[in-house]
Amino acid sequence: MRLQDAKQSDWVIPTCGETTSSSRIGFSVLFVVPQTMESSPFNDADMQSVFINPRAGEPSSAELIISSSSEEINDAADSLESERFEERWIKDSAGNVVGIDARGRMKNGGYGYWRTSIFSGRDTASYRLQSGKEPNTLDQIIDSACIAKR
């Protein structure tokens, strides 16, 4: 499969402003976490992660994981088991491709909605929800993305 430019479906993310970046979490891409959710950092040798879960929940029950890898991420979203899915380019404000955003809904039970956004080949934001859960809050977090100033 080969993606082609479709400006009407591209996701253009802005550069973070000075005032907005301090209230955001992430790595090279920053996100807003609503007050109904909380974040917990987790680091290992090859990857830094932030687990996002409902307030007063356990980090192990994270619904959204934001990660940054020291190595380039080559995994694309697994759409083979999906009844429907869509993909779109992630672009910066200058029109440069900085990633790919994919989302869908699984065919068979177990998991419902999923989404994986890969930014600049190193950062990801992803979730896989069990059937019956709606992704609205998690999509709002991912959709709040802005590129951190270097």
C-alpha atoms as one frame of an Amber mdcrd trajectory, in Angstrom:
protein
   0.000   0.000   0.000   1.278   3.478  -0.791  -0.075   6.675   0.707  -0.536
   9.651  -1.550  -0.945  13.308  -0.657  -4.521  14.233   0.118  -4.357  17.707
   1.608  -7.972  17.533   2.794  -7.104  14.624   5.106  -3.592  15.637   6.216
  -3.205  16.372   9.910  -1.188  19.575  10.260   0.208  20.048  13.756   1.553
  23.392  14.950   4.765  24.233  16.762   4.179  24.641  20.502   4.083  28.205
  21.756   6.069  29.373  24.754   2.974  29.600  26.955   1.486  26.246  25.974
   4.543  23.995  26.208   4.892  24.207  30.017   1.465  22.631  30.586   2.081
  19.762  28.166   3.733  16.358  28.427   5.743  14.336  25.920   9.050  14.405
  24.126   9.563  15.943  20.665   5.775  16.189  20.405   3.810  17.538  23.380
   0.223  16.795  24.455  -2.396  18.257  26.808  -3.720  15.859  29.456  -7.183
  16.789  30.801  -7.720  17.045  34.554  -9.766  13.830  34.516  -6.604  11.925
  33.547  -3.116  11.648  35.039   0.292  10.754  33.683   3.103   8.577  35.033
   6.608   8.377  33.531   8.247   5.026  32.821  11.774   4.635  31.464  13.879
   1.686  30.404  17.169   1.409  28.521  15.744   1.965  25.026  12.536   3.892
  25.570  11.011   6.666  27.636   7.252   6.476  28.112   4.409   8.302  29.765
   1.370   6.256  30.779  -1.959   8.116  30.721  -4.803   6.704  32.796  -7.967
   7.980  34.513  -7.324   9.849  37.780  -6.960   7.547  40.780  -6.273   4.636
  38.422  -3.160   2.510  38.333  -0.403   3.287  35.786  -0.584  -0.403  34.846
  -4.117   0.267  33.548  -2.860   2.964  31.175  -5.192   3.582  28.276  -2.813
   5.806  26.292   0.955   5.441  26.065   3.214   8.198  24.745   6.750   6.951
  24.039  10.060   8.090  22.638  12.548   5.513  21.382  16.294   5.874  20.960
  15.923   3.826  17.769  13.750   4.570  14.768  10.277   3.071  14.914   9.466
   0.998  11.860   6.235  -0.577  13.056   3.215   0.589  11.165  -0.251   0.250
  12.581  -1.607  -3.289  12.384  -4.739  -2.823  10.319  -5.098  -6.452   9.159
  -7.447  -7.397  12.002  -9.553  -4.263  11.629 -13.047  -4.077  10.205 -12.256
  -0.527   9.187  -9.257   1.775   9.453  -7.880   5.008   8.054  -4.435   6.531
   7.738  -3.266  10.065   7.101  -0.026  12.006   6.948   1.038  14.128   9.891
   2.628  17.358   8.635   4.268  20.360  10.277   3.082  23.890   9.524   5.594
  24.116   6.619   3.976  21.090   4.946   6.774  18.605   5.706   5.676  15.044
   6.505   6.582  14.385  10.152   4.647  11.179  10.721   1.641   9.000  10.105
  -1.617   8.711  12.034  -3.665   5.502  11.816  -6.836   4.447  13.587  -9.461
   1.765  13.330 -11.816  -0.676  14.961 -11.037  -4.354  15.449 -13.158  -7.056
  13.763 -13.367  -9.542  16.564 -13.949  -9.119  20.300 -11.349  -8.279  22.869
 -10.341  -4.866  21.616 -12.505  -2.171  20.152 -10.905   1.018  18.892  -7.179
   1.534  18.337  -4.985   4.419  17.232  -1.266   4.799  16.596   0.394   8.106
  15.748   4.087   7.916  14.865   5.942  11.241  14.906   9.327  11.756  13.196
  10.064   8.046  13.439  10.881   8.187  17.153   7.823   9.239  19.154   4.466
   7.470  19.336   1.103   8.000  20.959  -1.116   4.932  20.920  -4.031   3.155
  22.516  -5.954  -0.102  22.164  -9.286  -0.035  23.935 -11.315  -3.026  24.973
 -14.710  -3.393  23.346 -17.319  -1.052  24.767 -14.938   1.804  25.593 -15.092
   4.987  23.537 -11.851   6.731  22.480 -13.096  10.348  22.701 -10.881  11.551
  25.575  -7.813   9.718  24.247  -8.352  11.146  20.754  -8.595  14.639  22.273
  -5.209  14.125  23.941  -3.555  12.928  20.724  -5.268  15.652  18.689  -3.795
  18.274  21.052  -0.291  17.498  19.722   2.174  20.253  18.971   5.835  20.031
  17.967   8.192  21.037  20.777  10.538  23.902  20.010  14.122  22.736  19.744
